[in-house]
Amino acid sequence: MILQLNRYEFIKLSNTRDAILSEKRVVIIDDQLNILSSNPFPQTSNSPCQWIISNNQGYIFVGCQKGLETPYLISYKQINDTHFSQFGDIVYFPNVNLQLQKITGRLNTVFAVETNQITLFTLVITVSSWTMKQAQQSVLDNGYFSYSKQMNITDVTFAEYTEDNLSFYKIILTEFNYGIFWLDAFVKNNLVTPYRNGDAKIDPYTYIISKQSTVIHSTTQNISIISVHFYNTQYESTSYKMIVNSVVSTTLEKRYQYVGYQGWSPWGQSISFRNITAIQHRNNLNQTAILIYNIAVGMDRFENSNEDQNPLGVIYNPVDKLTSSPQNHSVLYFNTGNRIVHTIDQNKLQSCDLYNYKLSIE
């Protein structure tokens, strides 16, 4: 399949459909990578569009920003199983005049991620139009987390969990110098509202190592299995068990490390599905190597032929490597056909059967 990729952004729409953000449009594909439809950006949009989110209620939102200009969202509404159409006008973020690192979110709550803070916005959708307003308790910064230094946020990620049949989200902010800041948020009226927070400093040995991103493999209210990736190639990606003892006490127990690739840096977020984890690595020529690991990330015991024991703990070697030619942006995700989907060059997608890696059956 040929695409003009702008970012490595994609969202899952259903069990059989995904949306890919390309350079000038949103492309809807099925789990066999067939193009079902595409929606161009409106002519009034003259900024690079780099982010895509869904509210899980039949709407897609594309985030755009040029330099320090005010960012905005474009909305698309589902009209049937395979097609969307533009809905309403472009809506600008109120009170945001700095360059964003990322636009992300869940349900009708949008997270505008700047380097030193995150601002929450609420999507307000009617039958014929939509708008956006700043949420209550909307700014997540060093004051919110009682952190004495200015934050340097490099990533934010989400994982849903349930307690007493109610829906919640674990939200983790990765901070370049310190480590992890986390939030728990409850879901009500299709909005995500934080209600408690804490932090977890990466252990002193790695304190000087710059933190890039965090992936939440599984979570409950007080225990999360996560992996942290680092910009420094001298330190391998590491999995931790994060235990929330209280809002003032969070501990990290190191579980294992992933063996990297030829000194290439981890790039973007890793992905996991059942016992399979995939981590992208990239060199200074923009070549990409996707390392595949067979790991039961949600378990406390490791019974895998690809693990080694050393004084630092369990180390996992990859079971496969998927390489690509140089590309500015790439796509990496698991689809519902039990396949890993990735870009093999700048504008082509390819899929690989996960059963090649002894995918566990739930």
Backbone hydrogen bonds, N-H to C=O, Kabsch-Sander energy under -0.5 kcal/mol:
donor,donor_aa,acceptor,acceptor_aa,energy
3,L,347,N,-3.3
5,L,3,L,-0.7
5,L,346,Q,-0.7
6,N,21,L,-0.9
7,R,21,L,-0.8
11,I,19,A,-2.1
13,L,11,I,-0.5
13,L,17,R,-2.0
14,S,17,R,-1.8
18,D,29,I,-2.5
19,A,11,I,-2.9
20,I,27,V,-2.9
21,L,9,E,-1.9
22,S,20,I,-0.7
22,S,25,R,-2.4
23,E,4,Q,-4.5
26,V,39,N,-2.6
27,V,20,I,-2.8
27,V,25,R,-0.5
28,I,37,S,-2.8
29,I,18,D,-2.7
29,I,27,V,-0.5
30,D,34,N,-1.8
31,D,16,T,-0.8
33,L,30,D,-2.0
36,L,28,I,-3.3
36,L,34,N,-0.5
37,S,28,I,-1.3
39,N,26,V,-2.7
41,F,24,K,-2.2
45,S,42,P,-1.8
46,N,44,T,-0.7
50,Q,48,P,-0.6
50,Q,63,G,-1.6
51,W,63,G,-1.6
53,I,61,F,-2.6
55,N,59,Y,-1.4
60,I,76,Y,-2.7
61,F,53,I,-3.0
62,V,74,I,-2.7
63,G,51,W,-2.6
64,C,72,Y,-2.6
65,Q,48,P,-2.1
67,G,65,Q,-0.5
69,E,66,K,-2.4
72,Y,64,C,-2.2
73,L,91,V,-2.7
74,I,62,V,-2.3
76,Y,60,I,-2.8
77,K,85,S,-3.3
78,Q,58,G,-3.0
79,I,83,H,-2.5
80,N,83,H,-1.5
85,S,77,K,-2.1
87,F,75,S,-2.8
91,V,73,L,-2.2
93,F,71,P,-2.4
96,V,93,F,-0.9
97,N,95,N,-0.5
101,Q,113,V,-3.5
102,K,113,V,-1.4
104,T,111,F,-2.3
106,R,109,T,-1.5
108,N,190,N,-2.7
109,T,106,R,-2.2
110,V,108,N,-0.5
110,V,121,F,-3.0
111,F,104,T,-3.4
112,A,110,V,-0.6
112,A,119,T,-2.9
113,V,102,K,-2.8
113,V,111,F,-0.8
114,E,112,A,-0.7
114,E,117,Q,-2.8
118,I,140,L,-2.0
119,T,112,A,-2.3
120,L,138,S,-2.4
121,F,110,V,-2.6
122,T,133,K,-3.5
123,L,108,N,-2.6
124,V,131,T,-2.5
125,I,123,L,-0.6
126,T,129,S,-3.0
131,T,124,V,-2.2
133,K,122,T,-2.1
135,A,120,L,-2.2
138,S,135,A,-0.5
140,L,118,I,-3.3
140,L,138,S,-0.6
141,D,139,V,-0.7
145,F,141,D,-1.8
146,S,143,G,-0.9
147,Y,142,N,-3.1
153,I,115,T,-3.8
154,T,174,T,-2.7
155,D,174,T,-1.0
157,T,172,I,-2.0
159,A,170,K,-1.5
161,Y,168,F,-2.3
163,E,166,L,-2.0
166,L,163,E,-1.6
168,F,161,Y,-2.8
169,Y,185,A,-2.5
170,K,159,A,-3.2
171,I,169,Y,-0.6
171,I,183,L,-2.7
172,I,157,T,-2.4
173,L,181,F,-3.5
174,T,155,D,-2.5
175,E,173,L,-0.5
175,E,179,G,-3.0
176,F,152,N,-2.9
179,G,175,E,-0.6
180,I,200,A,-2.2
181,F,173,L,-2.3
182,W,198,G,-2.1
183,L,171,I,-2.5
184,D,196,R,-2.3
185,A,169,Y,-2.2
186,F,193,T,-2.2
187,V,167,S,-1.8
188,K,186,F,-0.5
188,K,191,L,-1.9
191,L,188,K,-1.5
193,T,186,F,-2.6
193,T,191,L,-0.6
195,Y,184,D,-2.7
196,R,184,D,-1.3
198,G,182,W,-2.0
200,A,180,I,-2.7
202,I,178,Y,-1.7
206,T,203,D,-1.6
207,Y,204,P,-1.2
209,I,206,T,-1.7
211,K,176,F,-2.1
212,Q,229,H,-3.1
213,S,229,H,-1.2
215,V,227,S,-2.6
217,H,215,V,-0.7
217,H,225,I,-2.6
218,S,225,I,-1.3
220,T,223,I,-2.4
224,S,242,M,-2.4
225,I,218,S,-2.7
226,I,224,S,-0.6
226,I,240,Y,-2.5
227,S,215,V,-2.1
228,V,238,T,-3.1
229,H,213,S,-2.9
231,Y,210,S,-2.1
232,N,210,S,-0.6
235,Y,232,N,-1.0
238,T,228,V,-2.3
239,S,256,Y,-3.2
240,Y,226,I,-2.5
241,K,253,E,-2.5
242,M,224,S,-3.2
242,M,240,Y,-0.6
243,I,241,K,-0.6
243,I,251,T,-2.8
244,V,222,N,-3.2
244,V,242,M,-0.5
245,N,243,I,-1.0
245,N,249,S,-2.1
246,S,249,S,-1.9
249,S,246,S,-1.3
251,T,243,I,-2.4
253,E,241,K,-2.3
254,K,252,L,-0.6
255,R,239,S,-3.0
256,Y,239,S,-1.0
257,Q,314,V,-2.1
258,Y,237,S,-2.6
259,V,316,Y,-2.9
264,W,261,Y,-3.2
265,S,282,R,-1.6
267,W,280,Q,-2.3
271,I,278,A,-2.3
273,F,276,I,-2.7
276,I,273,F,-2.4
277,T,293,Y,-2.5
278,A,271,I,-2.7
279,I,291,L,-2.2
281,H,289,A,-2.1
282,R,265,S,-2.4
283,N,287,Q,-1.6
286,N,283,N,-1.8
288,T,324,S,-0.6
289,A,281,H,-2.6
290,I,322,L,-3.5
291,L,279,I,-2.7
291,L,289,A,-0.7
292,I,320,D,-2.4
293,Y,277,T,-3.2
295,I,275,N,-2.8
295,I,293,Y,-0.9
297,V,274,R,-0.5
297,V,295,I,-1.4
299,M,296,A,-1.7
303,E,301,R,-0.6
307,E,304,N,-1.5
308,D,315,I,-2.5
310,N,313,G,-1.4
313,G,310,N,-2.4
314,V,255,R,-0.8
315,I,308,D,-2.6
316,Y,257,Q,-3.1
317,N,306,N,-1.9
319,V,292,I,-3.1
320,D,292,I,-1.1
322,L,290,I,-2.6
323,T,321,K,-0.5
324,S,288,T,-1.8
325,S,344,I,-1.7
327,Q,286,N,-1.9
333,Y,341,V,-2.0
335,N,339,R,-2.3
338,N,335,N,-1.1
339,R,335,N,-0.7
340,I,352,C,-2.5
341,V,333,Y,-3.5
341,V,339,R,-0.5
342,H,350,Q,-2.7
343,T,331,V,-1.2
344,I,348,K,-1.9
345,D,348,K,-0.9
348,K,345,D,-0.8
349,L,1,M,-1.2
350,Q,342,H,-2.7
352,C,340,I,-1.8
354,L,338,N,-2.6
356,N,353,D,-1.3
357,Y,354,L,-2.2
358,K,355,Y,-1.5
362,E,360,S,-0.5
